């Protein structure tokens, strides 16, 4: 769930950055001032103590400049998820000092949805390798969803001190 939120925030930041770049690229640069014909451009600055006897002739108004076309910026890539991802859903119970079921087996690339309810005291559910760490409140079903993108055997465990057997409250996620 946390990864999905981070991906959404990341996509929003990229879109905002793209909009800002596009807005900055459409501003026209200020026109360059060219000295009038016959002006002294090789020597001292114009205010070096001499005053011209006649004002410089006014140059005809130049046509309005067309702003440069902004460079096309490709849209940001959406978060990548396997196109053939299936959802594997498991209903679990967390109670002193075990998870039921204690083993979850999925295929790599599948989306895993865990619906976990703590039935006795407050517990936690964590899988370090997937960045998951959720609190489980008594009687409230928590939904944890992630893509099993790494093959291997991973330990899930209670991340909230729940009593004397807390350290033994573990289970196994197998990604084939």
Beta strands, then each sheet from edge to edge (+ up, - down):
strand 1: 87-95
strand 2: 98-100
strand 3: 103-106
strand 4: 111-118
strand 5: 123-127
strand 6: 132-136
strand 7: 141-147
strand 8: 152-157
strand 9: 170-175
sheet 1: 2+ 1- 4- 7+
sheet 2: 3+ 9+ 8-
sheet 3: 5+ 6-
end
